[in-house]
Amino acid sequence: MRIVLVGPPGAGKGTQAAFLAKNLSIPHISTGDLFRANISQGTALGKQAKAFMDAGDLVPDEVTIAMAKDRMEQPDAANGFLLDGFPRNVSQAEALDEMLQTAGMKLDAVLDLEVEEDEVVKRIAGRRICRNDSSHVFHVAYARPKTEGVCDKCGGELYQRGDDSEATVRNRLEVYHTQTEPIIDYYKAQGLLVTIPALGEVADVTKRAMEALKK
């Protein structure tokens, strides 16, 4: 299957992508991972992306598209893939359609993880990260530490990342509404959009997505 995963920041795309890719035996292709891999390997595309990022600019569509194309042409993606973070706008969606059409392929579905804005803010702004180990993550409402401000696992100090503040989250949502949300209508017009309520336990959301894909 060839699937695109969309949804606002905080919808749980990364988590769901990992579970769905495993269940469907297809690679999870994340834009963030593509950037990190190309930059760390010093590829030509990685150097281009790094130059823009170092200057504080957005990586242009053509660089992102070229990275995604290169990754989708790898042998492990021959029987399908799950795209997470790409396409992020209509221009990229059109480029993806063109790429697939040239290769004699097409998308099977676009999964839209639906979460209300206030819930997104609550999820992200409530996160607390351990200063000693960023993989130790807690939440003021959903996964509270035994002692406030202290990591249960190592005793490190818990803090809120700057980009997790409510003002920053609302700004990220505004960017999502402006740039990425139009692709929902784009794919709806193609009859590919499947909306999945993303509230509840992770396993329940995965189950809903798998059932929708079977249909």
Steps between C-alpha positions, in 0.01 A plus 500: 500500500604858434367729771536864604443591866383854579381680811586799718807507726426296813259265319736207559613456138846368588363244745223383268734492199736261682217261598326511162823449304579197716149354460509551123868395457589821314767762580405811701645796306516810718613840371691563823687170463576578133652836590706352786625206288597717201674759718689243711609310186611824333301435181466778241134544601597497868753780443238706318244446778756584772594828330137614507443377857819666627378827349170458684308448175250231404642222283357560148243258361732378224761379754237326717340342191836374373579342840158331513537374141844354575367322810191361325725350232687287757438120475314475834233742369429299183182348649376814673578765759344724760583870458503715815564874463501488119323643310457807722333725240306472174812556282667201665180293466490577126870407468434171682211420263727569202779282646267207559329536163839492324583180689159345416385517863233679702411576861259263671387728782564822690437460873402823674547479879232730636552676836336818629731800536458536878595133543814553288602795721431296815703204370806698395506778761464240776813305400796496735840365392784371719816713473717188541326291232257647245340156447355527853177690429220578748177699484333722757159338428556163331828362640583684820829428679480372859671820617421822314795621293706184557557215252378163636769315306820685590415784740584766240325836481188513281453809284277636224676548166474850354318374190242326723365826649134578428585808289745299285253212461226736384744655251588150367128428464454822302781391263333158469160658414659729240747264332398139559123495553428581130638156405206346689258651246741408219490131596130507588429606141692189385292276727809394697435668835417287804440693824599321823398639842836513681373527859542210742762230553773461237397138431136605446600766245719246319210253493267764352757581231558133410126435475456805277782384273346152464185662362 
